[in-house]
Amino acid sequence: MDSQIKAFRKIHADQIVSYGMNDKLMEIDAGYKDNRLCNYTKSENGFTMFVDGKPVFAIGIVLLWDGVAEGWVLANQNVYEIRYLAAKTMKELTEEMCQRNKIKRLQTSVKAEFKLGVRFATWLGLEIEGLKKNYGPDGSDYYQLARIFK
């Protein structure tokens, strides 16, 4: 297995989605083209992992203002074949981006039904702050999670 990390480019999102999302619950969110956070990510704040030449996941942050960023992850079904490497790499990249950008608050939204996604976000150190009802493009509820850096 050959893995590479590259600076995120918008075309990577299309490629990731083309392999099928990492969970059926996320399929509706594949309408990222119009308003997905990855469209606003600068190349130094987003990364894509390729395995054997194919993109498996992308991760990034969008700076909202000094010290505050919105985090995002886009992963396809192939991420489960490299789950430990992917999780470790996402954690390292998140730490690096937040440190480099002097982030004091990293926040994200995760579909409430997507239990694995909520569990992963908490593993990254984010805590649930509340439930955003009827937030998703399909009317689903999302959790607002955040991590405060000291």
C-alpha positions in Angstrom: 0.0 0.0 0.0 1.4 3.3 -1.1 -0.1 6.4 0.8 0.5 10.0 0.1 -0.7 13.3 1.6 -1.2 16.1 -0.8 -2.5 19.7 -0.5 -6.2 19.6 -0.9 -7.7 20.7 -4.3 -11.4 21.0 -5.0 -11.2 18.2 -7.6 -10.2 15.8 -4.8 -13.7 16.3 -3.3 -15.3 15.2 -6.5 -13.0 12.2 -6.8 -13.7 11.2 -3.1 -17.4 11.4 -3.6 -17.3 9.3 -6.8 -16.2 6.3 -4.8 -19.2 6.4 -2.5 -19.4 8.1 0.8 -18.2 6.5 4.0 -21.8 6.2 5.3 -25.2 6.2 3.6 -26.3 8.9 6.0 -23.7 11.2 4.3 -24.9 10.7 0.8 -27.3 13.7 1.0 -24.3 15.8 2.1 -22.5 14.9 -1.1 -24.2 18.1 -2.5 -21.2 19.9 -1.2 -20.6 21.6 -4.5 -22.8 24.6 -3.7 -21.9 25.3 0.0 -19.5 22.7 1.3 -16.7 24.1 3.5 -14.1 22.4 1.3 -14.9 25.0 -1.3 -13.6 27.7 1.0 -10.5 25.9 2.2 -7.1 27.4 1.3 -4.5 24.9 0.1 -2.4 25.2 3.2 -5.4 24.4 5.4 -6.6 21.3 3.6 -5.1 17.9 2.9 -6.0 14.8 0.9 -4.8 11.3 1.6 -4.3 9.1 -1.5 -3.8 5.3 -1.3 -2.5 3.6 -4.3 -3.2 6.7 -6.3 -6.8 7.1 -5.3 -8.1 9.8 -2.9 -9.6 8.3 0.3 -10.3 11.3 2.5 -9.8 15.0 2.7 -9.6 17.1 5.8 -9.3 20.8 6.4 -10.2 23.9 8.3 -11.8 27.2 7.2 -10.7 30.2 9.2 -13.7 32.2 10.4 -11.7 34.9 12.1 -8.6 35.1 14.2 -8.3 32.0 16.4 -11.6 30.4 15.3 -12.0 27.7 12.5 -14.6 25.4 11.2 -13.3 21.9 10.6 -14.5 19.4 8.0 -13.8 15.9 6.8 -14.9 14.2 3.5 -14.3 10.5 3.3 -15.3 7.7 1.0 -16.1 4.1 1.8 -12.4 3.1 1.2 -11.4 4.8 4.4 -12.4 1.7 6.4 -9.7 -0.3 4.7 -7.1 2.0 6.3 -9.1 3.1 9.3 -6.2 3.2 11.8 -3.8 5.0 9.5 -6.6 7.4 8.4 -7.6 8.2 12.0 -4.0 8.8 13.1 -3.3 10.9 10.0 -6.4 13.0 10.4 -5.6 13.7 14.1 -2.0 14.7 13.2 -3.1 17.0 10.4 -5.8 18.6 12.6 -3.2 19.3 15.3 -0.8 20.7 12.8 -3.3 23.0 11.1 -4.7 24.3 14.4 -1.2 24.9 15.8 0.1 26.7 12.7 -3.0 28.9 12.5 -3.0 29.6 16.3 -6.6 28.2 16.6 -8.2 28.7 20.0 -11.6 27.2 19.0 -12.1 24.5 16.4 -15.8 23.7 15.7 -17.7 21.4 13.4 -21.2 20.0 12.7 -21.9 16.3 12.6 -25.2 14.7 11.6 -26.7 13.5 14.8 -27.6 10.1 13.3 -24.0 9.5 12.2 -22.9 8.0 15.5 -19.4 6.9 14.2 -18.8 10.5 13.0 -19.8 11.9 16.4 -17.5 9.4 18.1 -14.7 10.3 15.8 -15.1 14.0 16.4 -15.0 13.4 20.2 -11.9 11.3 19.7 -10.3 14.3 18.0 -11.0 16.2 21.2 -14.2 18.0 20.3 -17.1 18.2 22.7 -20.8 18.3 21.9 -22.1 21.8 22.6 -25.7 21.3 21.4 -28.1 20.0 18.9 -29.0 22.0 15.8 -32.5 20.9 14.8 -33.5 20.8 11.1 -30.0 22.0 10.2 -29.0 19.6 7.4 -29.9 19.9 3.7 -32.4 17.1 4.2 -33.8 18.6 7.4 -31.8 16.3 9.7 -30.5 17.3 13.1 -26.7 18.0 13.6 -24.6 18.3 16.7 -22.4 21.3 17.1 -19.0 20.2 18.5 -16.0 22.3 19.5 -12.6 22.0 20.9 -11.1 24.8 22.9 -7.3 25.0 22.8 -5.5 26.5 25.8 
